[in-house]
Amino acid sequence: MSPPINFMPWRRSRRMACLRCWAVLFGGSLLLFIAIALSVCSVTGLEAQTDTILLEAERTRAAALMARKQGLEQQHQQRQQVLQRHMQRAQTRHWQSVLEAISRQMPEQAWFTRMAYQQDTLELEGNALTFSALRSLEAMLRDLPMFELSNTGATRQDAQGCWQFHYQLKKSVMHERPL
């Protein structure tokens, strides 16, 4: 028979080795979990910080774009106003040439008391000293290249002997430039 062997120190060393193994396993797992949690937190924090920076940059850019848009709208309005003024000046210059042409051809014994232009119709009212001046005025109005005599109103003689007239002229369809 063999002498008795005491397994107590071996069991104790074996148990300590097992405990160390489990402690290393749980400690390593815990450290790994903490490392993963910290990396996730740092990545999430960086993403949040990046999102905040991007959001602020986007707001700044949107504000700059709105300011630029307002500036561009003001420039557009100013250009439209300048263009409208140029068009009005061009119309005035054109009307000036039309009225000068009418005044050069107008008989000396006739004058206008009222002129109105609406919806491509020029209305002329005035007086003439003689009936022959009235006839030559009507002939001149018929020969205008940019207007057609559409309606002759009432012609009558007033108390002083002047002939009062009223004519309506329609803008000619063949006339290309707008008035």
Contacts in CASP RR format, 6 or more apart in sequence:
PFRMAT RR
TARGET T0000
AUTHOR 0000-0000-0000
METHOD contacts of the structure
MODEL  1
MSPPINFMPWRRSRRMACLRCWAVLFGGSLLLFIAIALSVCSVTGLEAQT
DTILLEAERTRAAALMARKQGLEQQHQQRQQVLQRHMQRAQTRHWQSVLE
AISRQMPEQAWFTRMAYQQDTLELEGNALTFSALRSLEAMLRDLPMFELS
NTGATRQDAQGCWQFHYQLKKSVMHERPL
91 178 0 8 1.000
91 179 0 8 1.000
94 177 0 8 1.000
94 179 0 8 1.000
95 179 0 8 1.000
98 146 0 8 1.000
98 179 0 8 1.000
101 144 0 8 1.000
102 140 0 8 1.000
102 144 0 8 1.000
105 140 0 8 1.000
105 143 0 8 1.000
106 137 0 8 1.000
106 140 0 8 1.000
107 128 0 8 1.000
107 133 0 8 1.000
107 136 0 8 1.000
107 137 0 8 1.000
107 140 0 8 1.000
108 133 0 8 1.000
109 128 0 8 1.000
109 129 0 8 1.000
109 130 0 8 1.000
109 133 0 8 1.000
110 126 0 8 1.000
110 127 0 8 1.000
110 128 0 8 1.000
110 129 0 8 1.000
110 133 0 8 1.000
110 134 0 8 1.000
110 136 0 8 1.000
110 137 0 8 1.000
111 126 0 8 1.000
111 127 0 8 1.000
111 128 0 8 1.000
112 124 0 8 1.000
112 125 0 8 1.000
112 126 0 8 1.000
113 125 0 8 1.000
113 126 0 8 1.000
113 127 0 8 1.000
114 123 0 8 1.000
114 124 0 8 1.000
114 125 0 8 1.000
114 126 0 8 1.000
115 122 0 8 1.000
115 123 0 8 1.000
115 124 0 8 1.000
115 125 0 8 1.000
116 122 0 8 1.000
116 123 0 8 1.000
117 123 0 8 1.000
117 179 0 8 1.000
120 170 0 8 1.000
120 171 0 8 1.000
120 179 0 8 1.000
121 150 0 8 1.000
121 168 0 8 1.000
121 169 0 8 1.000
121 170 0 8 1.000
121 171 0 8 1.000
122 147 0 8 1.000
122 168 0 8 1.000
122 169 0 8 1.000
122 170 0 8 1.000
122 171 0 8 1.000
123 166 0 8 1.000
123 167 0 8 1.000
123 168 0 8 1.000
123 169 0 8 1.000
124 141 0 8 1.000
124 165 0 8 1.000
124 166 0 8 1.000
124 167 0 8 1.000
124 168 0 8 1.000
124 169 0 8 1.000
125 164 0 8 1.000
125 165 0 8 1.000
125 166 0 8 1.000
125 167 0 8 1.000
126 164 0 8 1.000
126 165 0 8 1.000
126 166 0 8 1.000
127 158 0 8 1.000
127 162 0 8 1.000
127 163 0 8 1.000
127 164 0 8 1.000
127 165 0 8 1.000
128 134 0 8 1.000
128 137 0 8 1.000
128 162 0 8 1.000
128 163 0 8 1.000
128 165 0 8 1.000
129 162 0 8 1.000
129 163 0 8 1.000
130 163 0 8 1.000
131 163 0 8 1.000
133 163 0 8 1.000
134 155 0 8 1.000
134 163 0 8 1.000
134 165 0 8 1.000
137 165 0 8 1.000
138 149 0 8 1.000
138 152 0 8 1.000
138 165 0 8 1.000
138 167 0 8 1.000
141 147 0 8 1.000
141 149 0 8 1.000
141 167 0 8 1.000
141 169 0 8 1.000
142 149 0 8 1.000
144 169 0 8 1.000
145 172 0 8 1.000
145 175 0 8 1.000
146 171 0 8 1.000
146 172 0 8 1.000
146 175 0 8 1.000
146 179 0 8 1.000
147 169 0 8 1.000
147 170 0 8 1.000
147 171 0 8 1.000
147 172 0 8 1.000
147 175 0 8 1.000
148 169 0 8 1.000
148 170 0 8 1.000
148 171 0 8 1.000
148 172 0 8 1.000
149 167 0 8 1.000
149 168 0 8 1.000
149 169 0 8 1.000
150 168 0 8 1.000
150 169 0 8 1.000
150 170 0 8 1.000
151 167 0 8 1.000
151 168 0 8 1.000
152 165 0 8 1.000
152 166 0 8 1.000
152 167 0 8 1.000
152 168 0 8 1.000
153 165 0 8 1.000
153 166 0 8 1.000
153 167 0 8 1.000
153 168 0 8 1.000
154 164 0 8 1.000
154 166 0 8 1.000
155 163 0 8 1.000
155 164 0 8 1.000
155 165 0 8 1.000
155 166 0 8 1.000
156 163 0 8 1.000
156 164 0 8 1.000
157 163 0 8 1.000
157 164 0 8 1.000
158 164 0 8 1.000
171 179 0 8 1.000
END
